[in-house]
Amino acid sequence: MSLLTDIQTPKSLGFSFPAEFAPQRALWLSWPHKEESWPGKLHTIYKPYCEFILQVSRHQKVCINVADEAMKQFALNELNTYLPLVKNAKLSEVTFYSHPTNDAWCRDHGPAFVVNKQTGEKAVVDWGYNAWGGKYPPFNLDDVIPTRIGEALGLKVFNADIVMEGGSVEFNGKGTLLTTTACLLNENRNPHLNQSQIEEYLTEYYGVEHILWLGDGIVGDDTDGHIDDITRFVNEDTVVTVVEENKNDDNYHLLQENLNLLKGMRLQDGKQLNIIELPMPKAVIWEDQRLPASYANFYIANESVIVPTFQDNINDKKALDILTDCFKGREVIGIDSTDLIWGLGSFHCLSQQEPL
């Protein structure tokens, strides 16, 4: 039985969620300020974070949520400090919005922008947000960010009354959505819904036709298995997926299982996926904790792809070379994410794209 009968959903009105590799108007971020997310290291993350912003600013707008004027000025000072590192960066393309947040993970608390392909109209889906199953309260400010951004941009806002995070879903832009059972079927998200009911919400609010399910996420991922650390679409029929070569590594078997699942999957048109294997970096450990370091946590911008690197000379280069082959026409740029990953996420987790 449908839960969404008689509700005007984005799909019913012709809206769908574009792939990340589709043309974008802007990159959206929430300025990092929560010491507990990077204990003892918050001050070290601003260099890679600002490099990320400045690289993207060369070719498109960057919109940043800040709490107040003081945070805006701090952000501007940091950006100006690292401006010389990025040739042709454009601070004129950076806009600040007075939208206070609890934390910096805009992929998960930010708006899901959907587009009507017939009219060009853009709208926002505001999913519920509970900080990955209530792990990191408070999250009340983050939960309302999509609606605040929708209002600031004058866009229609659809409220979906279930918990959903942007890092848990991946799109090919032609009707297929890829996700994981470990996250979306976790009882700490939507315990009142079964898999088919969750699929109905995904279909109706993201405007997709076809849903593919992988299993577990990587070790150290506190989101319960987000897809953006393991498998990403690089075009309509091709994914990159991380694999671990060391059979004694804790990630080896779960990533092999996901690889085997991918090999059996079909796209919305019945075709097999093209699968490109991406290495994992050597284990990144801080204070005896295995961190969820993954090259899959890249951000696809209009003219570039920003890839986290981890001071692993061999695998960093391998990953950048593979992604350079995948993204012909875009500049693939590696930025050291060793400090960022102490927060248990990297560039994709921190960002949300707004399509044209």
C-alpha positions in Angstrom: 0.0 0.0 0.0 1.3 3.4 -1.0 2.2 5.9 1.8 2.2 8.8 -0.6 -1.2 8.6 -2.3 -2.7 12.1 -2.9 0.6 13.8 -2.0 2.1 16.1 -4.6 5.7 14.7 -4.8 8.5 16.1 -6.9 8.2 13.2 -9.3 4.5 13.7 -9.8 5.3 17.3 -10.8 8.1 16.4 -13.2 11.1 17.0 -10.9 14.2 14.8 -10.6 17.6 14.9 -9.0 20.4 15.5 -11.6 23.7 13.6 -11.5 26.6 15.4 -9.8 28.4 15.5 -13.2 25.6 17.5 -14.7 26.1 21.3 -15.0 26.1 23.2 -11.7 25.3 26.7 -10.6 27.0 26.4 -7.2 28.7 24.4 -4.6 27.1 24.6 -1.1 29.0 24.3 2.2 28.5 24.9 5.9 31.5 26.5 7.4 33.3 24.1 9.9 33.2 25.4 13.5 32.5 22.4 15.8 35.6 21.5 17.7 34.1 18.1 18.7 34.0 17.1 15.0 37.8 17.5 14.8 39.0 17.2 18.4 42.3 19.0 18.7 42.6 19.5 14.9 39.9 22.0 13.9 42.5 24.6 13.2 44.4 22.3 10.8 41.5 21.7 8.5 41.1 25.2 7.2 43.9 24.9 4.7 42.5 21.9 2.7 39.0 23.2 3.2 39.9 26.7 1.7 41.8 25.1 -1.1 38.7 23.1 -2.0 36.6 26.3 -2.0 39.2 28.3 -4.0 39.6 25.5 -6.6 35.9 25.3 -7.3 35.5 29.2 -7.3 37.6 29.3 -10.5 34.6 28.0 -12.5 31.4 28.3 -10.5 29.8 29.9 -7.5 30.4 28.8 -3.9 27.7 29.4 -1.3 28.6 29.1 2.4 26.3 28.9 5.4 27.7 30.8 8.4 26.3 31.6 11.8 26.9 35.3 11.9 29.1 38.2 10.7 32.0 37.1 12.9 32.1 33.6 11.3 31.9 35.2 7.9 34.9 37.4 8.6 36.8 34.5 10.0 36.1 32.5 6.9 37.1 35.4 4.6 40.4 35.8 6.6 41.1 32.1 6.1 40.3 32.2 2.4 42.5 35.2 1.9 45.3 33.4 3.7 45.3 30.5 1.3 44.3 32.5 -1.8 47.9 32.5 -3.2 47.8 28.7 -3.3 45.2 28.5 -6.1 45.8 30.3 -9.3 42.8 32.1 -10.8 40.7 31.6 -7.7 37.8 34.1 -7.5 36.7 35.2 -4.1 34.0 37.3 -5.9 32.3 34.0 -6.6 31.9 33.2 -2.9 28.7 34.2 -1.2 27.8 33.8 2.5 24.4 33.1 3.9 23.4 33.7 7.5 22.2 30.2 8.2 23.5 28.9 11.5 24.4 25.2 11.6 25.3 22.6 14.2 28.0 21.1 12.1 29.7 21.2 8.7 28.4 18.1 6.9 26.4 19.8 4.1 26.1 16.7 2.0 23.8 15.3 4.6 22.0 18.3 6.1 22.0 20.4 3.0 19.2 20.7 0.4 18.5 18.1 -2.3 18.0 20.3 -5.4 15.6 18.8 -8.0 15.0 20.1 -11.5 12.0 20.0 -13.8 13.5 19.1 -17.1 10.5 20.4 -19.1 10.3 23.9 -17.5 13.8 24.3 -16.0 12.2 25.1 -12.6 14.3 24.2 -9.6 13.1 23.1 -6.2 14.4 21.8 -2.9 13.6 18.6 -1.1 13.9 18.9 2.7 14.4 15.5 4.2 14.4 14.8 7.9 17.9 14.8 9.5 18.9 13.2 12.8 22.8 13.3 12.7 23.2 9.7 11.5 20.7 8.0 13.9 21.0 10.5 16.7 24.7 10.0 17.2 25.7 13.7 17.5 23.1 16.0 19.0 22.1 18.7 18.8 21.1 18.8 15.1 18.1 21.1 15.2 19.8 23.9 13.2 21.1 21.5 10.5 17.7 19.9 10.1 16.1 23.2 8.8 18.9 24.2 6.5 17.3 22.9 3.3 14.1 25.0 3.9 16.2 28.1 4.8 18.2 27.8 1.6 15.0 27.2 -0.4 13.5 30.3 1.1 16.7 32.4 0.5 16.7 31.3 -3.2 12.9 31.7 -3.7 12.4 28.0 -4.5 9.6 25.6 -3.8 10.3 23.3 -0.9 9.1 19.7 -0.7 9.1 18.3 2.8 9.7 14.6 3.0 8.8 13.3 6.4 11.5 10.6 6.7 15.2 10.7 7.5 17.5 10.8 4.5 21.1 11.9 4.0 22.8 13.0 0.7 25.8 10.9 1.3 23.7 7.7 1.3 22.5 8.0 -2.3 24.3 8.2 -5.7 22.7 9.0 -9.1 23.4 8.4 -12.7 20.9 11.1 -13.9 19.0 8.7 -16.1 16.7 7.1 -13.5 19.1 4.9 -11.4 19.8 5.5 -7.7 22.5 3.5 -5.9 22.5 3.1 -2.1 23.3 0.7 0.8 21.2 -1.5 3.0 23.6 -0.8 5.9 22.5 2.8 6.0 19.0 3.1 4.7 17.6 0.0 6.4 19.3 0.8 9.7 16.8 1.0 12.5 18.2 4.3 13.7 16.8 6.1 10.6 13.3 5.1 9.7 12.3 2.0 11.8 8.7 2.4 10.8 9.4 1.8 7.1 10.4 -1.4 5.3 12.6 -1.5 2.2 9.8 -1.2 -0.3 8.3 1.8 1.5 11.8 3.5 1.6 12.1 2.8 -2.1 8.8 4.6 -2.7 10.1 7.7 -1.0 13.3 7.6 -2.9 11.4 7.2 -6.2 8.9 9.9 -5.5 11.2 12.6 -4.0 14.3 12.1 -6.1 12.4 11.3 -9.3 14.1 8.1 -10.1 12.8 4.8 -11.5 15.4 2.2 -10.5 17.1 1.5 -7.2 20.2 -0.6 -6.7 21.3 -1.8 -3.2 24.9 -2.4 -2.0 25.7 -3.8 1.4 28.1 -2.4 4.0 30.2 0.7 4.1 33.9 0.9 5.0 35.5 0.5 8.4 35.4 3.7 10.5 32.4 5.2 8.7 30.1 6.5 11.5 27.3 7.1 9.0 26.5 3.3 9.0 27.7 2.8 5.4 27.3 5.9 3.1 27.6 5.1 -0.6 29.9 8.1 -1.2 32.8 6.4 0.5 32.5 3.2 -1.7 30.9 3.6 -5.1 30.3 6.6 -7.3 28.8 7.2 -10.8 31.3 9.0 -13.1 28.9 8.9 -16.0 25.5 7.5 -16.9 26.6 3.9 -17.0 30.0 3.7 -15.2 30.9 3.6 -11.6 34.2 3.7 -9.7 34.2 1.4 -6.7 36.9 1.1 -4.0 38.7 -2.2 -3.5 41.2 -3.3 -0.9 44.1 -5.5 -2.1 45.3 -6.6 1.3 43.3 -9.7 2.2 44.1 -9.2 5.9 42.6 -5.7 5.9 39.2 -5.3 7.6 37.8 -3.7 4.5 38.8 -6.5 2.1 35.8 -8.8 2.3 33.1 -6.2 2.5 34.4 -4.3 -0.5 34.8 -7.6 -2.4 31.1 -8.4 -1.6 30.1 -5.0 -2.9 32.1 -5.5 -6.0 30.4 -8.8 -6.7 27.0 -7.2 -6.2 27.8 -4.5 -8.7 28.8 -7.1 -11.3 25.4 -8.6 -11.1 23.5 -5.3 -11.3 21.7 -3.8 -14.3 20.9 -0.2 -15.0 17.4 1.2 -15.7 17.8 0.3 -19.4 18.9 -3.3 -18.6 22.5 -2.7 -19.4 25.4 -3.9 -17.2 27.3 -1.4 -15.2 30.8 -0.5 -16.4 32.9 -1.0 -13.2 36.3 0.7 -12.6 38.2 -0.4 -9.5 39.7 2.4 -7.4 42.4 1.5 -4.7 42.0 2.2 -1.0 44.7 4.3 0.7 46.8 2.7 3.3 45.0 2.7 6.7 44.8 6.2 8.2 44.8 5.8 12.0 44.6 8.6 14.5 44.5 8.1 18.3 44.1 4.4 17.7 41.0 4.9 15.6 40.7 3.7 12.0 39.4 6.6 9.9 37.2 6.2 6.8 39.8 7.4 4.3 38.5 6.7 0.8 39.3 8.2 -2.7 35.7 7.8 -3.6 34.8 10.8 -1.4 35.6 13.2 -4.3 33.5 16.2 -5.4 32.6 16.6 -9.1 32.6 20.3 -10.0 31.9 21.9 -13.5 35.5 22.0 -14.6 37.3 19.9 -12.0 37.1 16.9 -9.6 38.4 17.5 -6.1 39.9 14.3 -4.7 41.0 13.6 -1.1 44.5 12.3 -0.8 46.1 10.8 2.3 50.0 11.1 2.1 50.1 7.7 0.4 52.5 8.2 -2.5 51.6 5.0 -4.3 47.9 4.8 -3.9 47.3 8.6 -4.1 48.9 8.6 -7.6 47.0 5.5 -8.7 43.7 6.9 -7.7 44.3 10.3 -9.3 45.4 8.6 -12.5 42.3 6.4 -12.6 40.0 9.4 -12.0 41.8 11.5 -14.6 41.0 8.7 -17.1 37.3 8.8 -15.9 36.8 12.5 -16.1 38.2 13.6 -19.5 37.6 17.3 -19.8 37.8 18.0 -16.1 40.9 18.7 -14.1 41.4 16.1 -11.4 43.0 17.8 -8.3 44.2 16.0 -5.3 44.1 17.9 -1.9 45.6 16.4 1.2 42.7 15.2 3.4 44.7 13.6 6.2 43.5 16.2 8.8 40.0 16.5 7.4 39.3 12.8 7.7 39.8 13.0 11.5 36.2 14.4 11.3 35.2 11.1 9.6 34.4 12.7 6.2 36.0 14.6 3.4 35.2 16.8 0.4 32.0 15.0 -0.7 30.6 14.8 2.8 31.2 18.5 3.3 29.5 19.6 0.1 26.2 19.7 -1.8 25.8 20.7 -5.4 23.2 23.1 -6.8 22.4 22.3 -10.5 21.9 24.9 -13.1 
